[in-house]
Amino acid sequence: MLVPVAIATVLVQRGVLKKGSVVVAGSCSGKVRQMLNDNGKAVISAVPSMPVQVTGWKDLPEAGEMLLEVESENIANKVVNYRKNKQQNMKTYGPSLSDSDDLQIMMKNFTKSYDDTDKLDIVIKADVNGSLEAMLDAIKTYKAEKPKLSIVSSGVGPVTENDIRVLEPFKGMLFCFNVGVSKDLQKLAQQLDVRIHTGKVIYRLLHTLKEEMSAKLPLLREDIPVGEATVLQVFHLSGKRKASVAGCRVKQGQLRRKETYRVYRNNQVIFEGKLSSMKRGNDDTDVAKKETECGLCFENFYDFKEGDKVECFSKTFNKQEVEWKWNF
């Protein structure tokens, strides 16, 4: 029994299509198994203006679709799944929502399922092969586990609509060395939430990429000690609002009402949170200095005991920077 083979005729416009390349066209993908030139002879690569018949498709793409080479089959599958779901949503909701803001909201919500905060997907375009190779060689030196860096595709020549659309599922970024981006494509990128970075110095463009990678790292919390006190006596208040007040003496630094607190017992943290009030005598206060006494009332914590240690600290959050150095 003969099994039909899916064959698509392709006209290469930019770059070089090679045997083994992973490609996407519309909502179809494949891995190039064989290419035949216009004389029916097998070739291993196809250059611009060269028509070839390509086999290796999972499904046969429609005529007129733009073919794009991507980095891996995993990326190809994600792009295809996204496009198929998008087509289905358009069929289902298009007639009733095509002119409404609800359609834009629906597509944005769908795209979020592809978002990965620990990963950056990029497309790289350069003016000549030498520049592209230099960019790719530098990117290969990135070894950090987080965030992950994925090259969706790369190529030489002007930026195309497909360079931007292929990044839509990932909310990725386009990095362009020595190539411009038309106003129409800039507008499209803005609509699809695809950011574009351009540059004429490789080092600066790589530095921008490093900054974008660093921005994906979570902020590091740092606790800065402000003061420390000891609970001398506990007062239980009755009435409409029951509460416990810790009568404290400040041993180090000072206590500030708006900062964050920890309560320790036997060197173990039993509470961390905010104050609901700070008093000196019957008066509200914002600061209690060293060797003074004050009454502390905490939000949602009442189980004080004499001898508990109270620590006041300030929380700060600092940016991280990925470890990445280039050999130039």
PyMOL commands that set and color helices and strands:
alter all, ss='L'
color gray80, all
select helices_A, chain A and resi 73-97+101-112+129-139+161-165+168-170+183-191+202-215
alter helices_A, ss='H'
color red, helices_A
select strands_A, chain A and resi 7-11+17-18+22-25+28-36+42-43+45-46+51-57+67-70+119-126+148-156+173-177+195-199+220-237+243-256+260-265+268-280+283-284+287-289+293-298+309-318
alter strands_A, ss='S'
color yellow, strands_A
deselect
rebuild
show_as cartoon
